[in-house]
Amino acid sequence: MFPPSITRDPTIYWGQNSYGATHSDTANWQKTLSTYCQDDSIDAFPVAFLNVFFGPGGVPSIDLANICSTTNDPLFPGTNMPDCSFLASDIQFCQSKGKIVTISLGGATGAASFTSDDQASAFGDTIWNTFLGGTSSVRPFGSAVLDGIDLDIEGGGTAHFAAFVNRIRTLASGASKQYYVTAAPQCPFPDAYMSTVLNAVGFDAVYVQFYNNYCEVSNAGNANDWDFESWDNWAKTQAINKNVKIYIGAPASSTAAGSGYVDASTLANIALQTRSQYSSFGGVMLWDASQAYANNRFDAAVKNAIRQGGVTSTSSQPVTVPTSSRSSTVSTTSTPSTTSHTSTSTPTTTATSGNCAGVSAWVANVAYNGGDTVIYNGHLWTAKWWSYGDVPGGAAGDWTDSGACTSFAAVKPTAHSAAMSASVASIPTTPVA
C-alpha cells in the first residue's frame, strides 16, 4: 500500500487535456507533466491513457491528447506507440519531488480484453518492460520508470485481469523500488466492469469515480444515493488487501463531468467527514489536471481547505469524501484529443447546439466509420467516411463540422470506437469512402 509516511492527496489524472476538449482557449490547455509538480498540491499522477492493449506488432498504444499522440509524434517502428521520451525528464522531476506517477490503462474509449490467463500474464510482461522496471526497445517514456499501474476499465470486461495484475505483482516483488496497483471503478457498487478483478487481487488504492451517477459527491447528503459505506465495507470484508484505501473521485470543474461537481470547500468538508467515519478513506482523486488548473487551482483549494480542517500531511490518508451513509447496502502541439472517465449507468454529454449529447471526444489512435460523431475543440464533428488519425478540421477533410457545442458533460464512447481501439492492429492503411 502507499507508504504511511507519504500523503497521496490529492491524486489527479493527467494526460487527456479534458479542458481542451471543451474549450478553445489554448492558453489553459494541458501542459507537460512537470508543470503540475512545482508545488505540493498534487501527490500522485495516473497518466491517462494506455487505451489500446494490442496494436500493430502486438504492442500497446497510448494517447496523451495535445502532449503526445500517434498523430503528432514519431512512432516506434512497426507499432502504433508514440515516442514520448521527451517526457522522461518531466516524470523524473515529479518523482524527485516525492510524487507517484503511474500508467492508467483503459479509459472511456479503451476497450480491451484477454482471451486467457496466459495472454494476460504475457501482457503483464509487456507493461513491465514498456513502462516499469523491465527493458524493451519500445519505451515511450525513455529512461523514466513509472511507479505502477492503474486500471480504469470501462468496457470490454475484466476476465483474466487477475492474471495480469498478479504477473505485475510477481515482477515487482524482487524490485528495488515500490510499485503500486490502483483502480478507478465507478461509484455504483459493485462496479459493472471491475468487480470481478477487484475481488480477485490486491489493490493499494481504489479511486472511485463519484460523479456522473446517482452516487456522486453532489448527493453526499442523501443516504439513499451516497454509497461510500458500501465501498468501505468492501475494503474491510471482501478486498484481498484489507489495507486498501478508498478515494473519492470528483470533477475538478463543472465542465470536467456531466454531473457531480461541488466547490472546493464542499468537497473538503465531505472529505473530512468521511475520513472521520470510515477508516478505509484514502483521499481525494480529481479529474483532471487541466480542469483543476483552469478552475482557479481547484486542486490547491481542496488541499488547503482540508489542511485547515485538520488533516495533516504525515499520514497516507489524503483527503476526500462525505458523510452520509447509504440505507441499503508545456504543450507540444495544438491537437486536443481526449477521453474521460464516464458512467456505465448514466452516460454523457449535454449541449443545446451541435447535438453533442452522449458524444465522445476525438481520440488519435481510435478508428472511426462514416457517420460517427466526436467532439473536438468545442465542436461536434461527423465522419464523412472511415477515418484514422486525421484531425477534425484537418487537411484530409475526413470530418464535417456540425456546429459548436455550448455545454459539455462526461462522454461515453460508442461501441464502435471502443471495439476499434481494442483491435487497432487490423486497421487498413487507406481510407474507405
Disulfide bonds with the S-S distance in Angstrom:
Cys37-Cys94 1.95
Cys68-Cys84 2.04
Cys187-Cys215 1.97
Cys356-Cys405 1.56
